[in-house]
Amino acid sequence: MSDLATAVFAAETGSHLVAAPRSVRFDAFRRSFDERGYLERLRRDGFDWVGRDDPRFPSRLRAIHDPPPGLFVRAAEPLPPRDAPLVAVVGARACSTYGSAVAFALGRELGSAGAVVVSGLARGVDAAAHRGALERGRTLAVLGCGIDRDYPRAHASLAAAIAGRGWIVSEYPPGVEPAPWRFPARNRIVAGLAQAVVVVEARERSGALITADLALDEGREVLAVPGEITSLLSRGTNALLRLGATPVTCVEDVLQAVGLDPPAPAEVSLGEDAAAVRRLVGEGACTVDELVRGSGLAAAAVAAALAELELAGVVAGADGVYREVTPARPTPV
């Protein structure tokens, strides 16, 4: 029985199918379905199809209790090797600047260590994790709509970058519009692909918690970034920690969970003012005014130091607050 026919039939009927249905309607569809012609059109449009019985299909995803019939793929190269380390980084769409900065840093450092960062191309944490991973490594986006859709539309350029240097996958063929029920279904693929799932920020009923629950059901490691106890965006992650999730205090916590060694930190040559400002930012997020007061430098000198640090990729600013992206190397003793 054709996995492709099952996937296309599911999309056309708005069904969630794990296997080919035993129905008169499906039998009629299968008999009229031109698989060869469909694959030719698919590949002509720049997409690929990897069925569940294809050796290229991810083995972790095949092992979940309801794997998709296959994956439609938008990428410039084959899917990652079956033994590649994949880590999902998920969280709130309306995340805080802190959550975005943490997701970006995790994506960047995981990518640098050789992990493929998996997420859902949504706003907020997902997008930040994808962007961070693209700086130093690879990332894979899972869609809750047709493989030809960029959802949300605002992420069209991000999707193009991922497809050019990573992978976009979906269980849905071209033409399928996003629908609310498709996103929890998408989350099972995110969880199924990954060795470990990191939740950065999540409200009490966040979709990221669905991904975490699915990962736990499949025996995958779940980690959570601790958050402020007064923040609604931290209630979901802090609840995961109470239930036994591994706290994420640095990227090494995640790398240890998937058996990867941290990359050697890159040497960064900085001027005296930039080094002084970096030390302050390393102690905690700062505004420009706080950096001026803490460093004793003039406002213009602090601005120049921040520009140098941002160009070096070790500090990032958002909403007037600057945070460290790459920790400084320990001072030799």
N, C-alpha and C positions, 0 to 999 in steps of 0.2 A: 504494500500500500504506500502511495506517495506521501511523504511528509509535506512536500510543497503543496500538494492538493489540499491537505488538511489545513495548512496555515492560511491559504487563500480562501478556502471555504469558511473558515472561522471568521476571517475579516469581513467577508461579504455578508455573513449572517449575524454579525455582532455577537459571536459566541466565544466562550473561553474553552478551548479544546486541548486536551493533552494527547488524545489519540483519535484516530479516524472514527467518526460515529457510525453506528449501524442503523442507517436510515435510508428510506427510499430516496429522499431528497439528496443526500450525499452521494448515493450510488449514481444518480442521474448526473450530478455535477462532475463526479470523477470521470465518467465515461466521455463527457464532452470537453474535459479540461485538456488543453494542449500544453503539456509540460515543457516540451522542447521549445516551442514558440514563446512561451512565457519567460523561460530562462534567457532566451536570446534577447528579448525586449528588455529584460531586467539588466543584463550586462551591457547592452547598448546604452542604457541610461546611467551607467556607472555604478551599478550595485551588484552584489553577489548574494548567493544563497548557500547556507551551510546547514544541511539537514541534521537531525538528531543522530542518525546512523553514520554520518560522515566522520571519518577519523579526525577532521579538523575541529569538530564540535567540542567545546570545552568540557572536559571530563567532570569537573566539579558541578557544572550546571546540569549535566546529564544525570547526576546522582541525586538531585532533589526529588521530592515526591511528586511534583507536577511540572516537569521540564517542558518548555515549549517544543513544538514539532521541529523547530529549527530557528535560525537567526538570519534575518536580512542584514547585510553588511554594507556600510559605506566607508571605504578606506582605500589607501594606496598600496596596501600590502596585506598578506594573510593575517589571520587572527593570531594573537600571542601564542607561543608554544604552550602545550597543555600543562607543563610543570612551571610556567612562569608565575612569580609571586604577584597576586592581584589583591589590592587593598581598597575597600570602599570607604569613601569619606562623604558623609551625608549630614544634613541638618536643615535648619529653618530657611525658608525662602526669604522672609523678612528678618534677616539676621542683623546683629549689631555690628558695628565696625570692628569690635574685638573678635567676634565670631568669624567675620570675613578674613581678618588678618591671620587668625589661627589656621583656618582652612587653607589659605594660600601658602602659609609656611609649611604646613604638613604636606600638602601636595608637592611643593617644591623639593623638600628634603626626602620624601619618599621616592620621588622620581629620580633624584640624584643617587639614591641608594640602589636603584634598579627595579623598584616595584612599579607595576602599572596601577595607576590610580583610577578607580572606577567610581562613577557618580552618574547623576540623572540629567545633567544639562539644565537643571532648573535655576531660577534666580537664587541669589544669596550664597549659601555655603557650597552648593554644587558647583556653581560657576567659578567661585574663588579657588576651589580645589583643582578643577580642570586647568585654570590659568596658571596656578603654581606649578603643576606637574609639567605643563608645556615648556616652562622655562628651562628645565633640566632633564626631562625624561619623557615618558609616554603616558597617555591617558585614554580611557575608554568610556564613552558616554552611552547610556541605555535610554532609548526613547520610549515614551508611552503613546506613540502615534506612529504613522507610516514612516518608513525609512527615508522617504523623500521630503519630510517636513522638518523645518527648523522651528522647534517650539521651546521657549517663546521666540517670536520673530526677532526680538532684540538681540538674540544670541546667534544670529546668522553668521557673523564673522567669526565668533568663537567656534561654532560648529564646523566652519570651513577649515579652521586651523587644526581642529581635532582630526577631521577626516584626512587632512594632508599629512599629519605626523602621528596619528594614532588610529583610533577605531570608533565608529558609531555603529551601534547595533540596535535592532528592534525585532520583536516577534511579529510585527505588523508590516505588510507589504505596502508599496507605494499607494497613495490615495486615501489612507485611513486617517481620519481626523482625530485629534485628541478628544478624549471623553473622561469624565471623572473616574469611572471604574477601571480604566486602563492603567492608571498610575499605581494603585496597589499591586496590580499584576506586574507592572514594570519593576516594582520594588523587589519582587521575588527573584527576578533575574539579577538585579544588582547584588542581592545577598548571595544568590547561588553561584555567581562567578567568583566571589571574593573568598580569600582565606580568612580575612578578618574585616569587621565593619567598625569604623570609627564614627561616633556621633558627636558633632561639634557643639551645636546648640539645637534645642528642640523644646517646644511647648509640650504640655501634658498630653495632647492628642495629635502630635505631629506625625506626618507621614514617615519621618525618619525613624520613629519608634516602631512603625510597622516593619521597616527594613530590619531593625535590630531584632524584633521578635522572630521574623522569618529566619534570620541568621542563627539565632539560638536554637530554633527548631531543627536546623540542619547541622547543629554541632559546631558552628563556626565561632571564633573568638569575637566578643563584642567589647569594645572599649568606648569610653566616654570622657569628654573634656569637662572637668569641673567648672561650674559657673557660680556667679553671685547668687546667694540664697534669696535675695530680694527681687531677682529678675524672673519674669515669666518665661523668658527664653531659656532659663536654666532648669526649669522644673522637670522637664523630661530627662535631661542628661543626669541631673542629680538623683532622680528616681532610679535610673539605671545603675548608678553607683551604689545606691542602697541595696539593690538586688544582686550585687556582686560583679558588675562590670569592672573591667580593669581601668583605673584612672590614667588619663594621658597627661603627663606633666612635661613631656618632651617627645620628640620624634623617636628617640631610642626606645621608648615604651612600646611603640607600634612596631618598630623593626624587630624587636625581640620576640614579639608575638608571632611573627611570620618567619623567623629564623634568618634575618638579614643583618649583616654588619653595617654599622653607620659609616658613611663615606668620610674620608679624611677631610677635615675642614679646610676650605681654601684660604690661602694667605691673602689678606687684604691690606694694601698699603694705604694708609690714611695720613692726612696732615694733622698737625697738633690740635687744631681746633676741632676737626671732625672726630678725632679720637676721644677728646674730652666730652663732646656731645654724645657720642656713642655709648660711653660709660654711663652717662645719666639715663639714656633711653633704655639701656640694659637693665637698669634697676627698676624700671616700670614705665608705663606709657606716660608721655609728657606733652604738654602744649608748648608752643614757642615761648610764651611768657615764662613758663616754668623752667625752660631750658636757659633762657637769658638769666634768670635769677640764680639758678643752680650752678651755671658755668662761670658767671661773671663776665661773659663776653657781650659785646654790643649786639644789638638785634641783627644788624647786617651780617656780622660774622657768624651768628647762629644760622641765619638763612643760608649762607654760603656753605656752612658745614653740613646742613641737612641736605642740600642739593648734592653735595659730594657723596654723602651716605646713601641717598636714594639711587644715584647713578651706579654706585658700587653694589647695589642690591642687598644691603644689610639692614636698612631701615625703610619703613613705608609709612606714609601719612594718609589719614582719612579723617574728614570732618574736623580738621585742625588738631588732631592728636597723632603723635608719632610713636611707633612701636618697632621693636627690633624684629627683623625677619630671620636673619642668620645669626646665631649666638657667636660671640667673640671667642677666639681660641683662648684656652687657659694660659695664663702667664707662666712660663717655665720657672721652676724654683731650683 
